[in-house]
Structures are given as structure tokens and as C-alpha cells.
């Protein structure tokens, strides 16, 4: 296998503003361009403007830098954290080629570059580039594995849908696959992997991590692992089949996030009484940390205000949660009488939740559907227990969710892995902890 070239969708808008740092060529246009430019749609074609002058138009345009290593381009008003509480716009600078295409009535800017160059920015965008080298090396291998697994999937003829649903009168169970992008390989936001350009690369660690792990991936039974990761597992990772399609992946089984494998029957968190005690407790785990040195490595600027990720609490007034559930689900439950965990996964994350209202009741799932229904953006996780306060005629006036973890909990626990590296574990020891049965192989040099 040769190192792949990947295409990343960065921004899509009616008008795209960008700066070219260096000399860029366009096929079919004699002059090389640099400086501040703008792309707009005119008569069904993409038109490039310099100041107020229209200088070139085509249905698709690719800007090719004269020197891939030293020249770059800046895209303005890129949205990051789309649909999350930290959503904002920022200017981002990239290396490689800039491709502009028309999608419906908008222009989409796509960055085309080598996979390893892309990964250097990914591991600097997903976490702080000041993270320890061993942690960044572990994450580089996980991210590379996921990327190559997705590219392999894309080549296959498949009928898989981005949203899968099992629906009846009693329940609606949905799980969300990564939706393939038609005109590029990956997007630049959390939907795929965070990719925020070269300005995130502020020291040598991220570059060294990519160089030292070049071509290394996780494999299982001869295939590249569909490796996953989330921010904080909450003490036990979740199994793949409890979050996405019901097909177990042995390397994505549930593990205890601790140095020692605990054989306590009370760790069967699929049982409600054990799940309640676990979530309300404070178990020892790699990701159970308040060490600011570690957290400053893993939490980038817009994540950093979050410090209650291991165990958290949110309180809703009745009117608030009833309106929220109605808005997010599209179903009028009336007043919310109770939220009942019907089925939990290995990490205590709820896979099926029964919403009991004064007008109707319904079971929903899987974990992301639950998180979306109970929050304006995304609830930290679906591992929670419910406390009802001030019950009047069977209707609680307040509902409190006490929860564990941040994200789906499958695969690498980013905060746990950062703590492991801080305590002296090597990248291969970190991967062996989170991806049991997987092995590390080099697929290109």
C-alpha cells in the first residue's frame, strides 16, 4: 500500500473567502495567483474574484501550490463544533491543494493532501499539541486506523445507511453510522475527525508522533481495525455493538479503565443496582483525574471549561425537560413523569430508555439518540441515573440526571490514555490496554 491522498471538506457557503500564501496555479488559467481572493456563484459556475474584479470561472477549480511544503492557504469563517455548545467561526490555514466545487446552491472548499500531513493536524486538533509524545503516538495510530478502515469501507459496495431505525408502537431505536461524504473523503469537524489546519501544530511533538508511527495501524484477523475513541469512558469502556450496529468487534469490547483487571461480579453494569452505585460512586480509573497538567494536554481551548466529565450532574425543571423532549423528539409526551433505563450496556450507558409522560410513553435508543433527546446539543453520555424531586400528582417538578463519562465510550478513552502516558506507559502499552486482541502493523513505509 502507498500512502493515500485524502480530500477533506472544510467549509461550505454561498461565498468563500480565502488567502493564498505563495504562488498557486489553476488549470486553464495562465497566471499564478496569490493574496486575498473570493469565490462566488455566477450563472451556475464558480467565479474567482480579486478585489472587485472577476478573473476566472469554471464549474470546478483546483488551486495547486508551487511548493507543497512552504506554501499554504487560509480559509475564512470556518465553522467548528457544529451543533455543539462551543460552535464558532474561525480562520484556518492549510497546506496542500484547494479545490472548490459547487454543491446545490453553495460552494464547498476541499483540502487535498497526503494522509500523514492530514494526521499531523488531526492529532493537534483533537487534543493539545502539547500532549505527551507517547499519547500522541497512540492517538496517531488510532486515527490512522480509523481513516484507512473508512477508506476501505468506501470502496465496498454497500447498502448501509447513515441512520438505521427499528420502529414500533412501543419503541424507536436509532443508531447513526458515519455518513459517507459524496464529493470528498472526510469532513473537518467532529462528525469525522477534528481537522483545523496547520496553525494547531505549535510544537514538534505532533510532528514527531506522526513521523515515528508512519504507516502503523491496528489490525485484527488481517484487517485494519475500525478504531474508535471518545473523550472519557467514565471508568469502563463500552462495546461497539451497544452504540452502533449489533455486530461485535472483539477489539472494541468493554474493558475496565484501570491497571488491574477487576473480576468483581458487581461490575456487571448491565444490572441496574450495580449501575446506580457505579455512577454515583467515585471508582479508581485512569480517566478519573483532576490533574490540570494532564487535562491541559487533552482538552483544547473550547473543551477546557468542562471539568466534570468523569462524574457530572444536570438538573431540569419539569417545564424545561418536557419542552426539550418534545422539541428534540417531535413527540408530545405531556409532562414527564419518569425516565427509566430499560437496557444498559457494559459501561452503564443506557441503550434503551423509556420516557413516561402524562400523554404517552415510548422507549428510545441507542445512546446517541438518548443524548440528543435530553440535551440542546449532546448530553455528556447516556450513562446516568435519574432522581425525581417535588412530585405533585405523580409529576416531578424537577428531574436530576447524575452521569458518568463524556462521549460514547467505545475504544480509546482520550483522557485515560493521556493519564497513562503521563504515568510512563508507552504508546503500545496504551493501545494494548484499550484494544485487546488488536496488533500493530505497518501498512506502508
N, C-alpha and C positions, 0 to 999 in steps of 0.2 A: 504493500500500500504506500502511495505517495501522500505527502501532507496535503490535505484538501484545501481548496479555496472556498470560503463561505461568503454568503451575502446576507447582510443584516439590515432590516428595515428600521430606520431611525426616527423619522418624523413624517407625518402626512398632513398637508394643509392646502388651503386654496392658493396660498402663495408661500414659497420657500425662500428665505434669505440666507445667504452663505458667503463666506470669505475664503478665497483661495490664497494660501501662503506658499508662493512659489509659482512655477510655470506649469499650467495644465493644458493638455491638448484635447480637442474634441474631434472625433472622426467626422470628416466632411467640412471642417472649418479650418481655414489656412492659418489664422493667427493663434498663438498661445495666449491663455487668459490668466489673470491674477487679480487680486483685490476684491472689493465688495461687489457682489452680484445678487440678482434676484431672478427667480423663476416664477412665471405665471402662466395660466392657461389662456390661449387666444385662438379662436377658430378651431378648437379641438386639438391644438398642438401645444407643446411646451415651448414657451418663449423665454429666452435668456435676455435680461436687461442689464446694462451697465449704466449706472446713474439713471437717466431718463431715456436712454437710447436702447432700442431693441436691436440686438446684434446677431441673434441666431435663433432658429426654431426647428423643432423636429418632434416626432411622436415619442421618441426615447433618446436621452442624451447621456453619454458617459464621459466624465472628466478624468483624464489619465495623467497622473503626476509625472514630471520629468525624472524625479528621483524619489522612489518609494520610501527611502529611509529618512530623508531630511525634509520632505515637503508634506504639507498637511492641509486640511480644510476645516473650517468652523461652520457648524450649523446653528442657527439662532432659534430660540424659543422651542427647544426640545422638551416635551412633557416627560417627566419621570414620576414614578409612583402612581401610575394611572389608576384611578378609582380607590386609592388608599388615602388615609388621612394626611399623608405627607406630600400629596400631589403638588407639583410646582413646575415651573418652566425654567430652563437654564440653557446657556450657550455651551456647546460641546465641540471639542476639536478631535479630528480623526486622521489617521493615516490610511493610505490605500486609495482606491478609486471611488469616485462619487457617481452614482447612477441615479438619474431622475426618470421616473415613469409616471404615466397617468393611470390613476385608479379611480373609476367613477368620475366624480367632478373635483378631484383633488390631485395634487402632485405628491408622490412619495419619494423621499430621499433614501437611497440604499448605499451602504458602505460595502465594498467588495475588497476582501483582504485574505491573507493566509490565516489558517486556523490558529497557529501558535501566537501570531501577533494579536489576534482577537482575544485569545485566552488571557494574555497578559493584562488586558484591560478588564476582562470579566472578573478575575480574582481580585483586582484592585477596586472594582465597583461593588461587588457583593459584600466585601469587607474592607477594612482599612488596609492600605498597602504597607502600613507599619506593623502588621501582624508578624508573628514569628515565622521564620523560614520553613520550619517543618510543617506548620499548619497550612501555609500557603502551598507547599508541595503536595500535601494530601488533598487539598481542595482542587488544585490544578488537575490531578488525576481523576477526581470525581467529575469535575466539569467536562474534561475531555472525553471521558467515557460516555457521559450523557449525550454530548454533542454527536459523537460518532454513532451511537446507538440510534439517535433520532434520524441521522442522515441515512443509515441503513434501512430504517423503517420506511422512510420516504420513497425508497426505491421499490419497495414491495407493493404489489397490487393489493389494496386493502379496502374494505368497506367500513372500517371503523369510523365512528362519528365523534365529533368533539364533545357532544353532550349525549350521554346514554341515560335512558329513563325506563324505569319499571313503575307502572302506574295502575292503581285500582281505586275502588271507592274508599278503601281504608288507609292507603299509603301512597306516597310519591317518593321514589328512591332515584336520585340522580348522582352520577359521578362525571367528572369533567376530565377528559383526555386533553393533552396539549393539542390545540388546533393547528394543523399544518397551514403555513402561510403559502399562498399560491405563487406569489411573484418573488419571494426571497426565502432563504432557509430559516432564519430566526428573526424575532423582533428584539429590540434593545431593552425591554423592560422586564418586570418580574414574571410576566406570563411565560417567558422563555428563561433567560438569564439576564441579570443587570449588565449592561454594556454601556459605559458612559464616557468612552473616549480616552485619549492619551493623557488628559490633564489629571486623571485619577492616579496615574503612575508617578508617585512622588519620591520613591527611593528604589534601591536596587533589589530589594527582597522579592518583589513580584516578578521582576525580570529574571532573577536567579532561579526562582521556583519553576518558571516555565522552561528555562534552559536545562536545568538539572533533571527535569522529568519529561523532556521532549519525547513524544510518541508513546508514553506509558499510559496504559489503561487498565481498568479492572475487567477481568474475564471470568466467565463461569461456563463450564462444559463447551469450551471452544468459541463462545460468542462474547462480544463486548457487552458488559453489564449496562442495563438501563439504570444507572446510578442516580439516586435522588438525595436531596438534602433539605433540611429546614433549619430554622433559627435555633430552636430549643425543644428537645423532646419532652422535657419535664421529668426525666428520671428513667423512663423506659421508652424505647423507640416503638413505632407502630409497624405493623405488617402491611406490605404493599396492597394485598387483596382487600383490606378493610378501608382503603381510601379510593382505589381505582377499581378496575375490573377484577372480578373474583378469580384471578389466576395467580396462585402463589409464585413468588420468586424467592428461591431459597436464600440468596444473598441479601434479600430485603426482608428477612424475618425479624421479629421483635427481639431486642436484646436489652438487658439491664445496663444502664449507663454508669457502670461502676467498675472498679478494678477487679472485683471478685464476682463470679457468677453466683447469684443467690438462689438457693433451692428451697425457698420458703413457699409453702402452699398458699400463703396469704398474699403472694404476689400475683395470683390469678385475678387480674384486674377486670376480667370479663364479669366477675361476680360483683354485684352492686355494693355489698357491705365492705368488701376489700377496696373497691374503687373509691368509695367515700372516704375511708380512712387514709388512703394514699394521697388523695387530692388535698385533704385538709391537714396532712402531715408535712413534715419537712425532711424527706429522706436524703441520705447521702447520695450524691451523684456528681459526675464530672461537671454537668451543666448547672449545678446548684452553687453558684458563685456570686459574690458581690465584689470580687477583686477588680478594682477600677482599671488596673493595668491591662488585664485581660479583656475587659469589656470595651476599653477604648480601641483595642485592636479589631474586634469583631463588629462593633456597632459603628456604622458610618454616621455622618453628621445628622441625617434626618431620622435615624433609628435611635440615636443616643438618649433622647429624653425617656425612652422606655427602659425602666429598671425593675419592673415587677413581672418579668417574663416567666420565671420559674414557677411562682405561685401568684395568682392575680385575683382580683375581685371587681365586679361591676354591679351596680345597683340600678334597677329600673323602677320608676313609678308605674302603676298599672296603666294609666293613660298612655304613657310613653311606649311601653312594650307592646301594648295592643295595637297602637298605630304603626309601630315599626314592623311588626309581623304582618299586618295587613298590607302595608306598602311593599315589603320585600317579597312576600309570597303571592300577592294578588288574591288572597283569600280572606274573607271577613270571619274571623273566629269569635267575634264579640270580645267580651272581657276574657283575659287569660286566667284560667283557674289553676293550671299546673303545667309543668314541663317535665315529662317522665322519660328517663333513659330506658328504652326498650331493649337495646343491644349495645354493648360496649366492645371495643377492640382490646388488644393486649396492653395498650398504654393507658387504658381507661377512657380513651376518646370515644365519644358516643357515635355509633354508626347509624342507629335508628333512634329518633326522638319523637315522642308522642306529644303533640300540642293539644291540650284540652281547653276548650273555650266554652263560653256560655251558649254559643250558636252552633258550633260543630267541633269535632275532634279529628285529628289526622296524624299519621306517622310520616315523618320526613327523614331523609338521609341522602347521601352519605355525609361524611364530615364537613366537606366544603359547603354543601347545601345548608347544613345546620348553621355554620358560621356566618354565611351570607344572610340567612333569615333573621338572625339575632343581633345584627350589628349594622350600622350605617355603611361600613366598609367591609371589614372582615374581623370577626371575633378572633382573639388570640389563638384559641384552639377549641375543639369540641370536647375536650376533657374537662368537664365541670360538674358540679353538684348544685342543686337548687335549694335555696332557703326562701320560705314564704313568710311575709310579715303582715300583721294587722289584717287578719282575714275577716271580711264583712260579707255575710250571706254566701259563704263559700268562695268568695273572690278576694285574693290577697291584694292589698293596696300597694305593696312593694314586693318585687322579686329580685333576689340576690343570686348572682352566679359566682361561685368560687371555682377557679380553674387552675389548670397546670399546663405549662408549655406554651410555645409560640410557633405556630405552623402545623403542618400535617404530621410531623414527627417521623417520617419514613427515611431510612438511610442515615447519612451523616448528620449528626447534631452539631451545628456550627460552633455554638458556644462550648459544648462539651469537648469538641476536638481542639478548640483554642486553649482550653484549660489543660488538656492532655499535653499539648506541645509545650505550654508554659512549665509543666511539671517535668519535662525532659523526655517525653515519648517521641520517637521518631515517626516520620510520615507513614512508613509501612506498618508500624505498630498501631497507629491511629486507624488506618484503613482495615487492618485485621480485626480490630475491635468492633467497628460498625458494620463491616461487610463480611460476615462469617461465610466461609466456603468460597469466597472470591479470591482470585490470584492476580498478581500484577504482571502484565506482559507489555513488551514494546512492539507496537504495530507499524511504526516507521521510524527511520533514523534521521 
